[in-house]
């Protein structure tokens, strides 16, 4: 699995016609196939963020992202259950913010041939990144707990495989070294960015 900072995932879903929030889509007369700008024109980001709160944890525990019947009120152990599933049943954890290092880590752990397409943006979003919504982010303690655990798993695996640009160039010899020269391979480097 690949994880993403909860706020980044929610901003992306908001710009994708309020992905997985059926109640807001119905209120605005749209769905995920609608024109994204039209669907979101009068939408409220904070309301959307609250609608999809706990999405990652729900999916890890066998529920749909938009299943609002599963919350910390109905399942108080939702965050810890999701972390347990991730630690015990997910074979790989990568991070979208560290894509090149994640691809290298996957191949360092499981083998297989690296191809350049794995490092290309094959599904670019149709919007400009919008950090202005960060101020309206109400937080998501459940998914932030899952993200923190995923981050720990990822960095421990990167360290265990001694990944750096040199190692990744050997793991992925058919891929341009340039992809790996700019990647982040330590938590300390990531914190500086």
VOGU-3710 file (C-alpha; in Angstrom, 3 decimals, decimal comma):
1> xxxxxxxxxx> 0,000/0,000/0,000  1,032/3,602/-0,490  0,093/6,188/2,110  -0,272/9,895/1,836  -0,514/12,649/4,427  -4,197/12,700/5,412  -4,623/16,377/4,547  -3,115/15,812/1,073  -5,392/12,817/0,470  -8,449/14,824/1,518
11> xxxxxxxxxx> -7,538/17,856/-0,608  -7,113/15,546/-3,594  -10,454/13,838/-2,940  -12,177/17,203/-2,533  -10,884/18,318/-5,929  -12,028/14,996/-7,397  -15,710/15,852/-7,023  -15,727/15,153/-3,286  -14,601/11,562/-3,828  -16,314/9,025/-1,518
21> xxxxxxxxxx> -18,670/11,489/0,170  -21,969/10,451/-1,353  -24,057/12,783/0,840  -22,230/15,925/-0,331  -22,188/14,704/-3,919  -25,970/14,221/-3,760  -26,465/17,678/-2,227  -24,411/19,256/-5,028  -25,903/17,080/-7,777  -22,680/15,433/-8,865
31> xxxxxxxxxx> -20,647/12,259/-8,699  -17,034/11,298/-9,331  -17,555/11,434/-13,095  -18,850/15,021/-12,949  -16,845/18,055/-13,924  -14,739/18,578/-10,813  -14,778/22,376/-10,862  -18,565/22,513/-11,250  -19,107/19,943/-8,509  -16,887/21,749/-6,013
41> xxxxxxxxxx> -17,936/25,304/-6,834  -20,144/25,740/-3,747  -18,757/22,913/-1,655  -17,257/23,338/1,789  -13,841/21,720/2,260  -14,159/21,360/6,045  -17,513/19,611/5,673  -16,006/17,264/3,085  -12,990/16,542/5,332  -15,330/15,618/8,173
51> xxxxxxxxxx> -17,314/13,348/5,850  -14,265/11,270/4,870  -12,533/11,395/8,270  -10,991/7,980/9,033  -11,087/6,833/5,394  -7,730/5,028/5,422  -8,489/3,284/8,708  -11,907/2,188/7,433  -10,435/0,730/4,251  -7,741/-1,134/6,194
61> xxxxxxxxxx> -10,419/-2,673/8,413  -12,584/-3,858/5,513  -15,013/-0,957/5,157  -15,579/1,563/2,392  -13,874/4,934/2,678  -17,220/6,724/2,751  -18,843/4,315/5,236  -19,808/6,911/7,815  -21,398/4,225/10,014  -17,851/3,212/11,019
71> xxxxxxxxxx> -16,354/5,925/13,214  -14,501/6,112/16,508  -17,935/6,434/18,126  -19,082/3,081/16,704  -15,646/1,436/16,692  -13,445/3,063/19,365  -10,469/0,916/18,355  -10,644/1,932/14,685  -7,166/3,521/14,590  -5,436/0,732/16,522
81> xxxxxxxxxx> -7,260/-1,933/14,491  -6,100/-0,301/11,245  -2,505/-0,050/12,482  -2,585/-3,706/13,543  -3,851/-4,755/10,098  -1,171/-2,662/8,403  1,616/-4,073/10,577  0,487/-7,705/10,351  -1,238/-8,103/6,994  0,093/-5,508/4,568
91> xxxxxxxxxx> 3,227/-6,676/2,826  4,523/-3,290/1,743  4,119/0,319/2,858  5,330/3,119/0,601  4,819/6,866/0,777  3,574/9,016/-2,073  5,713/11,926/-0,854  8,762/9,695/-1,292  7,786/7,908/-4,478  11,244/7,129/-5,902
101> xxxxxxxxxx> 12,496/5,812/-2,555  9,292/3,742/-2,243  9,733/2,176/-5,685  13,350/1,392/-4,864  12,332/-0,071/-1,497  9,711/-2,294/-3,131  12,266/-3,762/-5,528  14,956/-4,033/-2,839  12,547/-6,119/-0,761  10,782/-8,178/-3,423
111> xxxxxxxxxx> 13,015/-8,125/-6,492  11,651/-7,784/-9,977  12,749/-5,427/-12,688  12,315/-1,689/-12,160  10,901/0,159/-15,133  10,810/3,914/-15,682  6,996/3,913/-15,801  6,972/3,155/-12,073  8,614/6,512/-11,489  6,463/8,517/-13,905
121> xxxxxxxxxx> 3,309/10,407/-13,039  0,889/8,217/-14,974  -2,165/9,717/-13,276  -1,635/13,467/-12,934  -4,347/15,418/-11,172  -6,174/18,120/-13,040  -5,729/20,817/-10,426  -2,959/22,956/-9,053  -1,887/21,934/-5,548  -3,858/24,080/-3,135
131> xxxxxxxxxx> -2,206/24,575/0,223  -4,746/27,278/1,077  -7,132/24,521/2,129  -4,653/23,377/4,789  -5,910/26,202/7,008  -9,428/24,720/6,868  -8,212/21,218/7,690  -10,125/20,045/10,777  -7,657/17,226/11,406  -8,220/13,493/11,444
141> xxxxxxxxxx> -6,764/11,848/14,535  -7,606/8,335/13,291  -5,929/8,598/9,889  -3,070/10,637/11,333  -2,393/7,734/13,719  -2,391/5,325/10,766  -0,136/7,654/8,764  2,325/7,970/11,660  2,547/4,165/11,938  2,968/3,840/8,164
151> xxxxxxxxxx> 5,726/6,464/8,255  7,536/4,503/10,957  7,242/1,255/8,964  8,484/2,951/5,790  11,542/4,620/7,328  12,516/1,506/9,256  12,428/-0,507/6,017  14,438/2,149/4,150  17,061/2,016/6,921  17,037/-1,793/7,061
161> xxxxxxxxxx> 17,835/-1,942/3,338  20,444/0,853/3,587  18,810/2,707/0,720  20,451/5,688/-0,900  20,865/6,826/-4,511  23,789/4,426/-5,065  21,892/1,382/-3,780  18,783/2,330/-5,735  20,810/2,699/-8,925  21,957/-0,918/-8,411
171> xxxxxxxxxx> 18,450/-2,146/-7,513  16,990/-0,423/-10,583  19,803/-0,463/-13,161  17,548/0,205/-16,155  16,121/3,383/-14,627  17,872/6,736/-14,907  19,920/7,494/-11,819  18,406/11,004/-11,873  15,195/9,645/-10,343  17,109/8,517/-7,282
181> xxxxxxxxxx> 19,579/11,392/-6,954  16,803/13,696/-5,748  14,982/11,196/-3,559  14,897/11,369/0,236  16,266/8,305/2,030  16,264/9,313/5,677  13,657/10,664/8,041  16,061/13,503/8,908  16,295/14,552/5,237  12,526/14,391/4,942
191> xxx> 12,119/16,664/7,966  14,394/19,254/6,372  12,226/19,537/3,261
//
